[in-house]
Amino acid sequence: MSLKEQVAQLTLQIQVLQNELSTWPMSPPADPPPPPATMKLLKIATPTPFTGLQFTLQGGVQPLHTAARV
């Protein structure tokens, strides 16, 4: 079979498939399933307020603006 014949055959097959597809009813999109009823909300801790202090590696606390640089 020549390349021209193969292209013609594939073109015909595409046309047949497009015709079949056009006769199918368009169904509405499926709704997503509802979430499970036993789903629990995650507890998120309230962030602590910023104090302006920095903890050092030695366990001490210094004001942030005077913290030693490592």
C-alpha positions as CSV (number, residue, x, y, z in Angstrom):
1,M,0.0,0.0,0.0
2,S,1.4,3.3,-1.0
3,L,1.8,6.3,1.3
4,K,-1.0,8.1,-0.6
5,E,-3.3,5.1,0.0
6,Q,-2.5,5.0,3.7
7,V,-3.2,8.7,4.1
8,A,-6.5,8.3,2.3
9,Q,-7.5,5.3,4.4
10,L,-6.6,7.1,7.7
11,T,-8.5,10.2,6.6
12,L,-11.6,8.0,5.9
13,Q,-11.3,6.3,9.3
14,I,-11.0,9.7,11.0
15,Q,-14.2,10.8,9.2
16,V,-16.1,7.7,10.2
17,L,-15.1,8.1,13.9
18,Q,-16.0,11.8,13.9
19,N,-19.4,10.9,12.4
20,E,-19.9,8.2,15.1
21,L,-18.9,10.7,17.8
22,S,-21.3,13.4,16.6
23,T,-24.3,11.0,17.1
24,W,-23.4,10.4,20.8
25,P,-25.5,12.3,23.3
26,M,-23.5,14.9,25.3
27,S,-23.8,14.0,28.9
28,P,-23.4,16.6,31.6
29,P,-20.2,16.4,33.6
30,A,-20.5,14.2,36.6
31,D,-20.7,15.9,40.0
32,P,-17.8,15.2,42.3
33,P,-18.7,12.9,45.2
34,P,-19.6,14.5,48.5
35,P,-16.9,14.5,51.1
36,P,-17.1,11.8,53.7
37,A,-19.4,12.5,56.6
38,T,-16.8,11.5,59.1
39,M,-14.3,14.1,57.9
40,K,-12.9,16.1,60.9
41,L,-11.5,19.6,60.5
42,L,-7.9,20.0,61.4
43,K,-7.1,22.0,64.5
44,I,-4.7,24.8,63.7
45,A,-2.9,26.4,66.6
46,T,-3.1,30.2,66.9
47,P,0.4,31.6,66.2
48,T,2.2,33.1,69.2
49,P,2.7,36.8,69.1
50,F,6.1,38.1,68.0
51,T,8.1,39.2,71.1
52,G,11.2,40.7,69.5
53,L,13.3,38.2,71.3
54,Q,15.7,35.6,69.8
55,F,16.7,32.4,71.5
56,T,20.4,31.6,71.4
57,L,22.0,28.2,70.9
58,Q,23.2,28.3,74.5
59,G,19.6,28.5,75.8
60,G,19.5,32.2,76.6
61,V,17.2,34.9,75.3
62,Q,18.4,38.2,73.8
63,P,16.5,41.1,72.3
64,L,16.5,40.6,68.5
65,H,18.4,43.8,67.6
66,T,21.4,42.9,69.8
67,A,21.5,39.2,69.0
68,A,25.1,38.1,68.3
69,R,25.7,37.0,64.7
70,V,27.2,33.6,64.2
